[in-house]
């Protein structure tokens, strides 16, 4: 956490949260002006295009000022709050002091007038749409203009100039006809969370960018199931939860070494080949999805991958990931099968060229070839669905990769 002090005031800055993060959006303020806060106590929750993080206070004292609203996007290093580090608990502070202060303009609600303060995101939206911010009514603290105020102003159409008519012209502009949407009992609207907005943005951009194709193979997981049963108890004693996903991840990493074009990314008109397999593992959250990365996954055994997957999943759900841990992936595996899904067409995590989908492992009757001919047997079966980018590879390569992966899993070559 960066901080700087002027006399007794300590500035709380939007912290640097990784080499790939240049700004953060404030989700919620935990403290308000006048509140007492301890050093390292959380003052605000912030989201980036990677993860949600908690911002700790750099000092003990009383919160004097918040420089940004919840929902504002603030560049790294910019001050978002100030703390009086010389204040004492129980000591009177400006909010409790009834003595008149030197001329400070007030908004109608009595708050200091902040209508002239505009966050970078507000200024960017206003510039993009040609909005005069003096014409926008702010709903924030002290009349401050927020992002939603500018967007509402744009949607209202008030930025469009009215047609100029001669004073004697018989023509009049048509009155706009507004057809109200029918109200349905039980309907409600709510804004997307910042994470939901980012997911929506990234998924739509990926569909527009990549030439998506999906190839699917069916896999008999009998030998994987048997090996898991052999190792599960011993690994549990070592604190490792052994899942089917760990076996699939290990076999995937080995297959990527055989088909390196799948461990690549597209950069303009170039294909970037990666030496390391930085394996992304999609983790479902209560309010979205995140893909933390296991770096240099090719160096890990099945047990090592099982431990790494459990660690990043737990820290993702408890919001303890560092932003850099969701950056730099070269191939992604998603696992909707844990929720019972049996078939899907996942969207590629840009700028990667493929994503593998592990579906539910379900026992079902299959035809088995044996020395005495074919027979019907009950086997644990699953589908592996891989979406891939036709800009970087063709269907034959995708099919051969999945066939190699299938052979490893069915042959028990997973450690």
C-alpha positions as CSV (number, residue, x, y, z in Angstrom):
1,X,0.0,0.0,0.0
2,X,1.4,3.4,-1.0
3,X,0.8,6.3,1.3
4,X,2.1,9.9,1.7
5,X,1.5,12.3,4.5
6,X,1.0,16.0,4.7
7,X,1.1,17.2,8.3
8,X,-1.3,14.8,10.0
9,X,-3.1,13.6,6.9
10,X,-2.2,10.2,5.3
11,X,-3.4,9.6,1.8
12,X,-4.9,6.3,0.8
13,X,-4.0,5.6,-2.8
14,X,-5.3,3.1,-5.3
15,X,-2.6,0.5,-4.9
16,X,-0.5,-1.2,-7.6
17,X,-2.1,-4.6,-7.8
18,X,0.1,-6.3,-10.4
19,X,2.0,-5.4,-13.5
20,X,-1.1,-5.9,-15.7
21,X,-3.4,-3.6,-13.7
22,X,-3.6,0.1,-14.3
23,X,-6.8,1.0,-12.5
24,X,-9.4,-0.2,-10.1
25,X,-13.1,0.3,-9.6
26,X,-14.4,0.9,-6.0
27,X,-17.1,-1.6,-5.2
28,X,-17.8,-0.5,-1.6
29,X,-16.5,1.8,1.1
30,X,-16.2,0.1,4.4
31,X,-15.7,3.4,6.2
32,X,-17.2,6.9,5.8
33,X,-15.8,10.4,6.8
34,X,-15.7,10.6,10.5
35,X,-15.3,6.9,11.1
36,X,-12.4,5.6,13.1
37,X,-10.1,3.0,11.4
38,X,-7.2,0.9,12.5
39,X,-4.0,0.4,10.5
40,X,-4.5,-2.6,8.0
41,X,-8.2,-2.6,8.5
42,X,-10.1,-2.7,5.3
43,X,-11.3,0.7,4.1
44,X,-12.7,-0.3,0.7
45,X,-13.3,-3.2,-1.6
46,X,-12.0,-2.7,-5.2
47,X,-12.4,-4.7,-8.3
48,X,-10.1,-4.9,-11.3
49,X,-10.4,-6.6,-14.7
50,X,-8.7,-9.5,-12.9
51,X,-9.8,-9.9,-9.3
52,X,-11.6,-8.3,-6.3
53,X,-9.3,-7.0,-3.6
54,X,-9.6,-5.4,-0.2
55,X,-7.6,-2.1,0.4
56,X,-6.2,-1.9,3.9
57,X,-5.7,1.4,5.7
58,X,-2.1,2.6,5.8
59,X,-2.5,4.2,9.2
60,X,-4.6,4.3,12.3
61,X,-6.8,7.4,12.6
62,X,-10.0,9.0,11.6
63,X,-11.2,9.0,8.0
64,X,-11.4,12.7,6.9
65,X,-12.3,12.5,3.2
66,X,-13.3,10.1,0.4
67,X,-12.2,11.3,-3.0
68,X,-14.2,8.8,-5.0
69,X,-17.6,7.2,-5.0
70,X,-18.5,3.5,-5.1
71,X,-18.6,2.6,-8.7
72,X,-15.8,5.1,-9.7
73,X,-12.8,3.8,-11.7
74,X,-9.6,5.3,-10.4
75,X,-6.0,5.0,-11.8
76,X,-3.3,3.3,-9.8
77,X,-1.6,5.8,-7.5
78,X,-4.4,8.3,-7.3
79,X,-5.6,9.3,-3.9
80,X,-9.0,7.9,-3.0
81,X,-9.2,8.9,0.7
82,X,-7.4,10.7,3.5
83,X,-6.9,9.7,7.1
84,X,-6.0,12.0,10.1
85,X,-3.3,10.0,11.7
86,X,-3.0,12.4,14.7
87,X,-6.7,12.1,15.7
88,X,-7.6,10.4,18.9
89,X,-10.5,8.0,19.5
90,X,-13.5,9.9,21.0
91,X,-12.0,13.2,20.0
92,X,-14.3,15.7,18.4
93,X,-13.9,16.0,14.7
94,X,-15.2,18.4,12.0
95,X,-18.4,16.4,11.5
96,X,-19.2,17.0,15.1
97,X,-17.9,20.6,15.3
98,X,-20.7,23.1,15.1
99,X,-18.4,26.1,14.8
100,X,-18.8,27.9,11.4
101,X,-16.2,27.1,8.8
102,X,-14.8,29.5,6.3
103,X,-16.9,29.8,3.2
104,X,-17.3,26.4,1.8
105,X,-20.0,26.0,-0.8
106,X,-22.7,23.5,0.2
107,X,-25.0,21.4,-1.8
108,X,-28.7,21.3,-0.9
109,X,-28.2,18.2,1.3
110,X,-25.6,20.1,3.4
111,X,-22.6,18.2,2.1
112,X,-19.5,20.1,0.8
113,X,-20.1,20.9,-2.9
114,X,-18.2,18.5,-5.0
115,X,-20.1,19.0,-8.2
116,X,-17.0,20.3,-9.9
117,X,-14.9,17.2,-9.1
118,X,-15.1,14.7,-11.9
119,X,-13.4,11.2,-11.9
120,X,-11.4,10.1,-14.9
121,X,-14.1,7.7,-16.0
122,X,-16.7,10.4,-15.9
123,X,-14.5,12.7,-18.0
124,X,-13.9,9.9,-20.6
125,X,-17.5,9.1,-21.0
126,X,-18.4,12.8,-21.3
127,X,-15.7,13.4,-23.9
128,X,-16.8,10.3,-25.9
129,X,-20.4,11.5,-26.1
130,X,-19.9,15.2,-26.2
131,X,-21.6,15.8,-22.9
132,X,-21.3,19.2,-21.2
133,X,-20.9,18.2,-17.5
134,X,-22.4,21.5,-16.4
135,X,-25.7,20.2,-17.7
136,X,-25.6,17.0,-15.8
137,X,-27.2,16.7,-12.4
138,X,-25.0,14.7,-10.0
139,X,-26.4,12.3,-7.5
140,X,-23.2,11.6,-5.6
141,X,-21.9,13.1,-2.3
142,X,-22.2,16.9,-2.5
143,X,-23.7,16.8,-5.9
144,X,-20.8,15.0,-7.5
145,X,-21.4,13.6,-11.0
146,X,-21.1,9.8,-11.1
147,X,-20.7,7.5,-14.1
148,X,-24.4,6.5,-14.0
149,X,-25.4,10.2,-14.1
150,X,-23.5,10.8,-17.4
151,X,-24.9,7.5,-18.9
152,X,-28.4,8.5,-17.9
153,X,-27.9,11.9,-19.5
154,X,-26.7,10.3,-22.7
155,X,-29.6,7.9,-22.8
156,X,-32.1,10.7,-22.2
157,X,-31.0,12.2,-25.5
158,X,-30.5,15.6,-23.9
159,X,-27.1,16.0,-25.6
160,X,-28.7,16.2,-29.1
161,X,-29.2,19.8,-30.3
162,X,-32.7,20.8,-31.2
163,X,-33.4,21.7,-34.9
164,X,-33.3,25.4,-35.6
165,X,-36.5,26.6,-37.2
166,X,-37.4,30.0,-38.7
167,X,-39.7,31.9,-36.4
168,X,-42.4,32.0,-39.2
169,X,-41.9,28.4,-40.3
170,X,-45.1,26.4,-40.4
171,X,-43.1,23.2,-39.8
172,X,-42.6,21.9,-36.3
173,X,-40.5,19.0,-35.1
174,X,-42.4,15.8,-34.5
175,X,-43.0,15.1,-30.8
176,X,-41.1,12.0,-29.8
177,X,-43.5,9.1,-29.2
178,X,-42.5,7.0,-26.2
179,X,-44.1,3.6,-25.8
180,X,-43.8,2.6,-22.2
181,X,-42.7,-0.9,-21.6
182,X,-45.5,-3.0,-20.1
183,X,-45.0,-3.6,-16.4
184,X,-45.1,-7.2,-15.4
185,X,-45.8,-8.1,-11.8
186,X,-42.7,-9.6,-10.2
187,X,-40.2,-8.2,-12.7
188,X,-37.3,-6.3,-11.3
189,X,-34.1,-4.7,-12.7
190,X,-30.7,-4.6,-11.2
191,X,-27.4,-3.4,-12.6
192,X,-24.7,-5.9,-13.5
193,X,-21.9,-6.2,-10.9
194,X,-18.5,-4.9,-12.1
195,X,-17.3,-8.6,-12.4
196,X,-20.4,-9.5,-14.5
197,X,-19.8,-6.5,-16.8
198,X,-16.2,-7.5,-17.3
199,X,-17.1,-11.1,-18.0
200,X,-19.7,-9.9,-20.5
201,X,-17.2,-7.7,-22.2
202,X,-14.5,-10.3,-22.4
203,X,-16.8,-13.1,-23.7
204,X,-18.4,-10.9,-26.4
205,X,-14.9,-9.6,-27.5
206,X,-13.6,-13.2,-27.7
207,X,-16.6,-14.3,-29.8
208,X,-15.9,-11.4,-32.1
209,X,-12.2,-11.9,-32.2
210,X,-11.6,-15.7,-32.5
211,X,-12.9,-18.1,-35.2
212,X,-14.5,-20.4,-32.6
213,X,-14.8,-24.2,-33.4
214,X,-15.5,-27.0,-31.0
215,X,-14.3,-30.6,-31.1
216,X,-15.6,-33.3,-28.7
217,X,-14.3,-36.7,-27.8
218,X,-15.7,-39.4,-25.5
219,X,-13.3,-40.8,-22.9
220,X,-13.5,-44.0,-20.8
221,X,-12.2,-42.9,-17.3
222,X,-12.0,-46.4,-15.9
223,X,-8.2,-46.5,-15.4
224,X,-8.2,-42.9,-14.0
225,X,-10.9,-43.8,-11.5
226,X,-9.0,-46.9,-10.4
227,X,-5.8,-45.0,-10.0
228,X,-7.6,-42.2,-8.1
229,X,-9.0,-44.8,-5.7
230,X,-5.5,-46.1,-5.1
231,X,-3.9,-42.7,-4.4
232,X,-6.8,-40.8,-2.8
233,X,-6.4,-41.8,0.8
234,X,-2.6,-41.4,0.9
235,X,-2.8,-38.0,-0.7
236,X,-5.6,-36.9,1.8
237,X,-3.2,-37.7,4.6
238,X,-0.7,-35.3,3.1
239,X,-3.4,-32.7,2.8
240,X,-4.1,-33.0,-0.9
241,X,-7.6,-33.5,-2.3
242,X,-7.2,-35.7,-5.4
243,X,-9.8,-34.9,-8.1
244,X,-10.4,-36.1,-11.6
245,X,-9.5,-32.6,-12.8
246,X,-5.9,-33.1,-11.6
247,X,-5.5,-36.2,-13.8
248,X,-7.0,-34.4,-16.8
249,X,-4.7,-31.4,-16.2
250,X,-1.6,-33.6,-16.0
251,X,-2.6,-35.5,-19.2
252,X,-3.4,-32.1,-20.9
253,X,0.0,-30.7,-20.1
254,X,1.7,-33.7,-21.5
255,X,-0.3,-33.6,-24.7
256,X,0.4,-29.9,-25.1
257,X,4.1,-30.8,-25.3
258,X,3.2,-33.0,-28.3
259,X,1.0,-30.3,-29.9
260,X,2.6,-27.0,-29.0
261,X,0.4,-25.0,-31.3
262,X,-2.4,-25.4,-28.7
263,X,-0.1,-23.7,-26.1
264,X,0.1,-20.5,-28.1
265,X,-1.7,-17.1,-28.4
266,X,-2.6,-14.8,-31.3
267,X,-1.1,-11.3,-31.4
268,X,-2.3,-9.5,-34.5
269,X,-1.0,-11.4,-37.5
270,X,1.5,-13.4,-35.5
271,X,1.2,-16.6,-33.4
272,X,3.2,-16.5,-30.2
273,X,4.5,-19.9,-29.1
274,X,5.0,-20.3,-25.3
275,X,7.8,-22.5,-23.8
276,X,6.0,-22.8,-20.4
277,X,2.5,-24.2,-19.9
278,X,0.8,-21.6,-17.7
279,X,-2.4,-23.5,-17.0
280,X,-5.6,-21.5,-16.3
281,X,-8.2,-23.2,-14.2
282,X,-11.7,-21.7,-14.4
283,X,-13.2,-21.3,-10.9
284,X,-16.9,-20.6,-10.4
285,X,-17.7,-17.9,-7.8
286,X,-21.1,-17.0,-6.3
287,X,-21.2,-13.9,-8.6
288,X,-19.1,-14.8,-11.6
289,X,-16.1,-16.7,-12.9
290,X,-12.4,-16.2,-12.5
291,X,-9.4,-18.0,-14.1
292,X,-6.3,-18.1,-11.9
293,X,-3.1,-19.5,-13.5
294,X,-0.8,-22.3,-12.4
295,X,2.6,-21.2,-13.8
296,X,5.0,-23.7,-15.4
297,X,2.4,-26.5,-14.9
298,X,4.7,-28.8,-16.9
299,X,7.0,-29.1,-13.9
300,X,4.3,-30.5,-11.6
301,X,3.2,-34.1,-11.0
302,X,-0.4,-35.1,-10.7
303,X,-0.2,-34.6,-6.9
304,X,1.4,-31.2,-7.4
305,X,-1.3,-30.1,-9.8
306,X,-4.0,-31.4,-7.4
307,X,-2.5,-29.3,-4.6
308,X,-2.1,-26.2,-6.9
309,X,-5.7,-26.5,-8.2
310,X,-7.1,-26.7,-4.6
311,X,-5.0,-23.8,-3.5
312,X,-6.0,-21.3,-6.2
313,X,-9.6,-22.4,-6.1
314,X,-9.8,-21.8,-2.4
315,X,-8.1,-18.4,-2.6
316,X,-10.2,-17.4,-5.6
317,X,-13.4,-18.0,-3.6
318,X,-12.0,-16.2,-0.5
319,X,-10.8,-13.2,-2.7
320,X,-7.2,-13.7,-1.7
321,X,-5.7,-13.9,-5.2
322,X,-3.0,-11.5,-6.4
323,X,-4.0,-9.9,-9.7
324,X,-0.9,-11.3,-11.3
325,X,-2.1,-14.8,-10.6
326,X,-4.9,-14.4,-13.2
327,X,-2.6,-13.1,-15.8
328,X,-0.4,-14.8,-18.4
329,X,-2.3,-18.1,-18.9
330,X,-1.4,-20.0,-22.1
331,X,-4.2,-22.7,-22.0
332,X,-7.3,-23.0,-19.9
333,X,-9.4,-25.9,-18.5
334,X,-12.9,-25.4,-17.3
335,X,-14.8,-28.0,-15.3
336,X,-18.6,-27.6,-15.4
337,X,-18.9,-31.4,-15.0
338,X,-18.6,-30.9,-11.3
339,X,-22.1,-29.4,-11.4
340,X,-23.5,-32.2,-13.5
341,X,-23.1,-30.7,-17.0
342,X,-22.6,-33.2,-19.8
343,X,-21.9,-31.1,-22.9
344,X,-20.8,-27.5,-23.5
345,X,-19.0,-25.2,-26.0
346,X,-16.8,-23.0,-23.9
347,X,-15.6,-19.6,-25.0
348,X,-11.8,-19.1,-25.5
349,X,-10.0,-17.0,-23.0
350,X,-8.2,-14.5,-25.2
351,X,-5.5,-14.3,-26.5
352,X,-5.2,-18.1,-26.0
353,X,-6.1,-20.4,-28.9
354,X,-8.0,-23.1,-27.1
355,X,-10.0,-24.0,-23.9
356,X,-10.7,-27.5,-22.7
357,X,-14.0,-28.4,-21.0
358,X,-14.2,-31.4,-18.7
359,X,-17.8,-32.6,-18.4
360,X,-19.5,-34.9,-15.8
361,X,-18.1,-38.4,-15.4
362,X,-21.2,-40.6,-15.7
363,X,-21.5,-44.4,-15.5
364,X,-23.3,-45.7,-18.6
365,X,-23.3,-48.9,-20.8
366,X,-20.8,-48.9,-23.6
367,X,-19.6,-51.5,-26.1
368,X,-16.2,-53.0,-25.1
369,X,-13.9,-54.9,-27.4
370,X,-12.4,-58.0,-25.9
371,X,-10.5,-61.2,-27.0
372,X,-13.8,-63.0,-27.2
373,X,-15.6,-60.2,-29.1
374,X,-17.7,-57.3,-28.2
375,X,-19.6,-57.0,-25.0
376,X,-21.6,-54.4,-23.0
377,X,-20.0,-53.0,-19.9
378,X,-20.8,-50.2,-17.4
379,X,-18.0,-47.7,-17.5
380,X,-17.4,-44.2,-16.1
381,X,-17.6,-42.0,-19.2
382,X,-17.1,-38.4,-19.9
383,X,-16.9,-35.9,-22.8
384,X,-13.9,-33.6,-23.4
385,X,-15.1,-30.5,-25.3
386,X,-12.4,-28.2,-26.7
387,X,-13.1,-24.9,-28.3
388,X,-10.3,-23.7,-30.5
389,X,-9.4,-20.8,-32.7
390,X,-9.5,-21.6,-36.4
391,X,-7.1,-18.6,-37.1
392,X,-4.3,-20.5,-35.3
393,X,-5.0,-24.2,-36.2
394,X,-7.2,-26.5,-38.2
395,X,-9.6,-29.2,-37.2
396,X,-7.2,-32.1,-37.9
397,X,-4.8,-30.7,-35.3
398,X,-7.5,-30.2,-32.7
399,X,-8.8,-33.8,-33.3
400,X,-5.3,-35.3,-33.0
401,X,-4.6,-33.4,-29.8
402,X,-7.9,-34.7,-28.3
403,X,-7.1,-38.2,-29.5
404,X,-3.7,-38.1,-27.8
405,X,-5.3,-36.8,-24.6
406,X,-8.0,-39.5,-24.7
407,X,-5.3,-42.2,-25.2
408,X,-3.4,-40.9,-22.1
409,X,-6.4,-41.0,-19.9
410,X,-7.7,-44.3,-21.1
411,X,-4.3,-45.9,-20.9
412,X,-3.7,-44.6,-17.4
413,X,-0.7,-42.5,-18.4
414,X,-1.6,-39.7,-16.1
415,X,1.3,-39.3,-13.6
